[in-house]
Amino acid sequence: RLLKKKVAFPGALGSEFTHKLQFTGATTPIPTYQLVDVEGKILDKDNEPKVSKEEAQRIYKLILTLSVMDQVLYEAQRQGRISFYMTSFGEEAIIGSAAALDPQDT
């Protein structure tokens, strides 16, 4: 069952989740694509990722590594050991997006 909750993050306030991937010309908030529900169930089998367990674990390890690296470097910046560091907290999904690219993608 898809719960019709509105998105609560900047840039999409008022948007509702949808499991249908489609473009819209609406001027009202566009729906936010949701592949899995809150229990991890795939909502749209046609777009189910084809990722092996090993690849999923590798991606997850990279996400955790980024989180740890951010914490270490942020603390070093706060202690004055480095002059500037901008964290990537909340931007971990970029790793998953990059994992979907092939070497020939430009």
PyMOL commands that set and color helices and strands:
alter all, ss='L'
color gray80, all
select helices_A, chain A and resi 45-47+53-78+93-99
alter helices_A, ss='H'
color red, helices_A
select strands_A, chain A and resi 17-18+32-33
alter strands_A, ss='S'
color yellow, strands_A
deselect
rebuild
show_as cartoon
